Amino acid sequence: MDLHLAGKTALVTGASKGIGLAVVEGLVAEGAFVVAGARTLSPELAALVAEGNVEFVAVDLAAPDGPAALAERALAGRGVDILVNNVGAVAPRPDGVADVSDEEWQRTLDLTLLAAVRLIRAVLPELIRRRGCIVTISSVNATLPDPLVGDYSAAKAALGSYSKSLANEVGASGVRVNTVSPGPVETGLWLGAGGVAETVSHAGGGTPEDVAASAAAASVTGRFTRPEEVADLVLILASDRLGNVTGTDFRIDGGLIRTI
Ligand SMILES: NC(=O)c1ccc[n+]([C@@H]2O[C@H](COP(=O)([O-])OP(=O)(O)OC[C@H]3O[C@@H](n4cnc5c(N)ncnc54)[C@H](OP(=O)(O)O)[C@@H]3O)[C@@H](O)[C@H]2O)c1
């Protein structure tokens, strides 16, 4: 199926690895040009830059002025048809959510909620001009609050609520706004150094492999989602083939959430 993405320009955050990198790779494979924001240029992203399909922008999206700086670079170039708000991070709290400090809350809110809010504020007039679309990566934790990631869960819930408000606001302007909510995905966030599996392991939860195996077993498919699978869902949502889909959240969790 042709997704009609060839010739479009996308702006993707958290684009150097994990889900963001998979989204960039998928968009480039469909013929789109991508402006990719992250703090560091990974070898995989550098290869796409060398092929001429990607512009990399080094940016700290947790800094209050980071998202606007990224938007400025994209708008000064080829503009933006598709905005993918992917950046976000988890700091597991083995001691629970009650003692999370103001500084820790602010860090979570800056990266996992406000980076998207600030970037959308800067890019929305362009998206309205182009009748573009927004896909934002949320999480199952938006509706599955977990004290291990309580501040992250709250930030993702807020991101979902904000996205729905925005969809209601801009739908008549032709801009679609949807979210994607993955369960555990095979990326550094879960499986890398300092990731969820290692942090829970250090807190006495068995080996990192045990922690990951137990998370995989919690879904009905018995496995983590692959980043490319999340990327495929993002691409389909970005396509005008889904031109009447807006204000919706799409879960991709291997059946982890058992309720309807
Ligand atoms: N993996 C999962 O199980 C899972 C599940 C549900 C939802 N999600 C969500 O999916 C999204 C992507 O997660 P992931 O698993 O792909 O994470 P990841 O593998 O840790 O990748 C995170 C990306 O964000 C960038 N990044 C981190 N901090 C940044 C900052 N301050 N400024 C700019 N870029 C920054 C990283 O690049 P640099 O380090 O180079 O900056 C990297 O490209 C997040 O919103 C996450 O909450 C993930």
Ligand as a Chemical Component Dictionary entry (heavy atoms), coordinates in Angstrom:
data_LIG
# 
_chem_comp.id                   LIG 
_chem_comp.type                 NON-POLYMER 
_chem_comp.pdbx_formal_charge   0 
_chem_comp.three_letter_code    LIG 
# 
loop_
_chem_comp_atom.comp_id 
_chem_comp_atom.atom_id 
_chem_comp_atom.alt_atom_id 
_chem_comp_atom.type_symbol 
_chem_comp_atom.charge 
_chem_comp_atom.model_Cartn_x 
_chem_comp_atom.model_Cartn_y 
_chem_comp_atom.model_Cartn_z 
_chem_comp_atom.pdbx_ordinal 
LIG N1  N1  N 0  10.860 1.486  25.140 1  
LIG C1  C1  C 0  9.688  1.296  25.709 2  
LIG O1  O1  O 0  9.430  0.249  26.304 3  
LIG C2  C2  C 0  8.627  2.352  25.610 4  
LIG C3  C3  C 0  7.322  2.007  26.004 5  
LIG C4  C4  C 0  6.313  2.968  25.945 6  
LIG C5  C5  C 0  6.604  4.237  25.503 7  
LIG N2  N2  N 1  7.878  4.548  25.126 8  
LIG C6  C6  C 0  8.133  5.927  24.695 9  
LIG O2  O2  O 0  8.730  5.912  23.416 10 
LIG C7  C7  C 0  9.564  7.062  23.272 11 
LIG C8  C8  C 0  10.932 6.645  22.792 12 
LIG O3  O3  O 0  11.478 5.737  23.724 13 
LIG P1  P1  P 0  12.679 4.743  23.368 14 
LIG O4  O4  O 0  12.395 3.498  24.083 15 
LIG O5  O5  O -1 12.918 4.715  21.919 16 
LIG O6  O6  O 0  13.870 5.491  24.126 17 
LIG P2  P2  P 0  15.454 5.420  23.904 18 
LIG O7  O7  O 0  15.850 4.199  23.161 19 
LIG O8  O8  O 0  16.032 5.716  25.224 20 
LIG O9  O9  O 0  15.724 6.671  22.919 21 
LIG C9  C9  C 0  15.445 7.962  23.362 22 
LIG C10 C10 C 0  15.773 8.972  22.281 23 
LIG O10 O10 O 0  15.523 10.278 22.792 24 
LIG C11 C11 C 0  16.714 11.068 22.728 25 
LIG N3  N3  N 0  16.764 11.946 23.882 26 
LIG C12 C12 C 0  16.783 11.590 25.210 27 
LIG N4  N4  N 0  16.865 12.690 25.980 28 
LIG C13 C13 C 0  16.894 13.755 25.132 29 
LIG C14 C14 C 0  16.972 15.149 25.331 30 
LIG N5  N5  N 0  17.067 15.704 26.555 31 
LIG N6  N6  N 0  16.977 15.964 24.250 32 
LIG C15 C15 C 0  16.908 15.426 22.994 33 
LIG N7  N7  N 0  16.822 14.111 22.752 34 
LIG C16 C16 C 0  16.818 13.286 23.810 35 
LIG C17 C17 C 0  17.841 10.045 22.695 36 
LIG O11 O11 O 0  18.983 10.542 22.039 37 
LIG P3  P3  P 0  20.198 11.294 22.774 38 
LIG O12 O12 O 0  20.531 10.482 23.994 39 
LIG O13 O13 O 0  21.245 11.298 21.726 40 
LIG O14 O14 O 0  19.695 12.663 23.082 41 
LIG C18 C18 C 0  17.218 8.930  21.848 42 
LIG O15 O15 O 0  17.321 9.250  20.487 43 
LIG C19 C19 C 0  9.535  7.774  24.622 44 
LIG O16 O16 O 0  8.594  8.817  24.614 45 
LIG C20 C20 C 0  9.100  6.691  25.576 46 
LIG O17 O17 O 0  8.458  7.211  26.720 47 
LIG C21 C21 C 0  8.889  3.639  25.159 48 
# 
loop_
_chem_comp_bond.comp_id 
_chem_comp_bond.atom_id_1 
_chem_comp_bond.atom_id_2 
_chem_comp_bond.value_order 
_chem_comp_bond.pdbx_ordinal 
LIG N1  C1  SING 1  
LIG C1  O1  DOUB 2  
LIG C1  C2  SING 3  
LIG C2  C3  SING 4  
LIG C2  C21 DOUB 5  
LIG C3  C4  DOUB 6  
LIG C4  C5  SING 7  
LIG C5  N2  DOUB 8  
LIG N2  C6  SING 9  
LIG N2  C21 SING 10 
LIG C6  O2  SING 11 
LIG C6  C20 SING 12 
LIG O2  C7  SING 13 
LIG C7  C8  SING 14 
LIG C7  C19 SING 15 
LIG C8  O3  SING 16 
LIG O3  P1  SING 17 
LIG P1  O4  DOUB 18 
LIG P1  O5  SING 19 
LIG P1  O6  SING 20 
LIG O6  P2  SING 21 
LIG P2  O7  DOUB 22 
LIG P2  O8  SING 23 
LIG P2  O9  SING 24 
LIG O9  C9  SING 25 
LIG C9  C10 SING 26 
LIG C10 O10 SING 27 
LIG C10 C18 SING 28 
LIG O10 C11 SING 29 
LIG C11 N3  SING 30 
LIG C11 C17 SING 31 
LIG N3  C12 SING 32 
LIG N3  C16 SING 33 
LIG C12 N4  DOUB 34 
LIG N4  C13 SING 35 
LIG C13 C14 SING 36 
LIG C13 C16 DOUB 37 
LIG C14 N5  SING 38 
LIG C14 N6  DOUB 39 
LIG N6  C15 SING 40 
LIG C15 N7  DOUB 41 
LIG N7  C16 SING 42 
LIG C17 O11 SING 43 
LIG C17 C18 SING 44 
LIG O11 P3  SING 45 
LIG P3  O12 DOUB 46 
LIG P3  O13 SING 47 
LIG P3  O14 SING 48 
LIG C18 O15 SING 49 
LIG C19 O16 SING 50 
LIG C19 C20 SING 51 
LIG C20 O17 SING 52 
# 
